[in-house]
């Protein structure tokens, strides 16, 4: 009976771990991670707009390399770059930077500048959220 309870407890923990809906804000594994995809911020945004579930299956929790023109740079926590699909759009791709790399990325990322980042994808909330972003 004890063995059955132990197996049930392990199975419950495995299911609970599979139900995580947030990634760590600062995941240094991105420094060694190879991207599963390389794309523009517009293509990533469009994939999430057309089929959120399919995009999550492809990208959620995985490293992606994105390139696009910066719409705005935000220095307060969390430091991030915004990539809007069109000027004045209410939502787009939000790339939250790895803290110890943020200052150098922000120094080079003025609005209109083309930037390439490698990040972990957390999926669509209001924006498509990318975390632990670095310059590859």
N, C-alpha and C positions, 0 to 999 in steps of 0.2 A: 504494500500500500504506500509506503514511504517513497518507493521508487516512482510510482505513478504520479504522486504529488510533485515530486522533483521535476519530472518530465513536463508536467502541466505548467509548472512555474516557469521553466525555461521557455516553453512554447509561448507563454503569455508575454514574457520579456521580448522575445523575438518579434512578435506581432506589434507590440508597443513601439519598439525601435523603428519598425517599418512605417509607422504612422506619423513620423516627425514631419512638421510642415514648415519649419524654419531651419536655416543654416546658421552656423556660428558667424558672428559679425567679422571676426578676424581669424581666418584659417590659413596658417602659414604653409599648408600643403600645396597651396597654389604656386609656390615658388618652384616646385619640381613637377607639377602636373602638366601633362600634355593635353592640348585641347581636343575635344571630340568633334568640334566643328569650328570653321573660320568663316565669318560672315559680316555683313554690314549691320549696323544697328537697325537700319530700316528693314532688312530682311528678318531679323529676329523679332522686331515689333510686329511685322505683318504675319509671321507664323503664329504668334500668340493671339493675334486678332482673329485669324481664320479658324484656328482649332486649338484651343488652350490645352486640352487633354493630350492631343498628339504632340504638341510642343513640350509639355511637361515630361512625357515619356522619353523624348529625345534629349532634353537638356537639363531637367531638374536635378540639382545636386552635382552636376558635372561641369568640368572646366570648358569654357568656350572662349574663343578669341574673336573680339568684335572690333570693327573700325567704323568711325563716323565723324561727322563734324560736331564739335561741342556746341550745344545751345547755351549752357551756362555752367559755371563752376561754383560750387558752394564750399566755403572753407569751414563753417561751423559743423559740429558733430552731427551725424557722421559726415566727414569730408566726402564729396561726391561730384561726379560730372553728370550732367543731364544731356540727353540726346533726344530731341523732339522730332517726330516724323514730318512735321511741317511747322513753320513759324506760328506761334500763338496757340499751338495744340495744348490741351489740358493735361495730357499724359504722354509718356514716351518710355525711354530706357533710362534707368537710374543706375549708375555705376558707382557703388560705394567702395572707396579706396582702402587698401591695406594701410593702417595708420603710419607705419614707419616708412612708407613709400609715398604717402599723400603729398607732402610738401613739394617734392621734386616734380611729381606729376602735375600738381596744380600750377606750379611755376611756368610750365610749358603749355598749359591748356587754356588759353584764352578763348572766348566765344568765337566760333568760326574756324578754329584750328582743327585740322584732321588728326585724330588720335587713334591708336590701336592699343587695346587692353586685353589682358587675359584675366578672367573672373570665374567664380562659381555662380551658376544660374539658380536663383530661387523662385523664378516663375513670375506670373502676373498677379499683382495686387491691384493698385491703381496704375502703377508703372510696372514694367518688367524690371524686376530687381536683380541686380548683379552684385555679388559681394566679394570682398578680399581682392579687389582689382589691383593689378600691377601692370607695368609696361613689360611686354615680353622681351 
